Amino acid sequence: MQTIFLARHASPDWNRNDIPYHIPPGPPLTSQGRLEAAALGAFLRPAGLVTILASPLERCHHTAQIVGDVLGLPVQIDDLLTEWQPGESSDVLGSRMRRIFNETWQAGERNGHEAALLLTHGGPIMELLRQLGMTDKTIEQHRIYDHRNPVPPAGVWQVRRPADNTPWSLNLVFIPEVA
């Protein structure tokens, strides 16, 4: 069954107030973040990933590079996966995320690929989950992580569809436990 994994970047340096958070390069990963990224790669190893797409911001790109090194896969940067921008409505963000999701899903179907990783940010993941049918109530129940994100740093949502024209299966499948 085809699967797309939606992963949030690992922990960045939140103390870097001198670097804008939403435009490249953004803050880098911390040493904790690098450990989380390696744990994410180890979690994804059995998934059979063939594609890794990442936001251009350093915290995502670096997370994806570490995952790619663990899995022996290259990383492709896609601007559609960038952070939620000031002034960008949730509808526009949701449409942007749905576009990259649909492109990735269709490419997997055409090429017979089983799994892909979209490595992005908490806000874009939240809006994509909404686009895929998750209710606001369910999203709100998951907004328990830092900055009220629905996924922790280096956490993963798994997206599957058992059959055409059926609801998406959306499951939080990985929360890194790195000390």
JOBEL-V593768 format. One record per backbone hydrogen bond with DSSP energy under -0.5 kcal/mol. NH is the residue of the N-H (numbers start at 1). CO is the residue of the C=O. If there is no record, write none. Layout:
nh,co
NH,CO
NH,CO
//
This chain:
nh,co
3,114
4,159
5,116
6,157
7,5
7,118
8,155
9,120
10,59
13,28
14,12
16,13
17,15
19,16
26,23
30,11
34,30
35,31
36,32
37,33
38,34
39,35
40,36
41,37
42,38
43,39
44,40
45,41
47,44
48,45
49,44
50,115
51,115
53,117
54,76
55,119
58,25
60,57
61,57
62,58
63,59
64,60
65,61
66,62
67,63
68,64
69,65
70,66
71,67
72,68
73,68
76,52
78,54
81,78
82,79
88,85
89,87
93,89
94,90
95,91
96,92
97,93
98,94
99,95
100,96
101,97
102,98
103,99
104,100
105,101
106,102
107,103
108,104
109,105
110,106
111,107
112,108
113,108
115,48
116,3
117,51
118,5
119,53
119,117
120,7
120,118
125,121
126,122
127,123
128,124
129,125
130,126
131,127
132,128
133,130
134,129
139,135
140,136
141,137
142,138
142,139
143,139
143,140
144,142
145,149
148,145
149,146
154,8
154,9
155,152
156,174
157,6
158,171
159,4
160,158
160,169
161,2
166,163
168,132
169,160
170,168
171,158
171,169
173,156
173,171
174,156
179,177
//
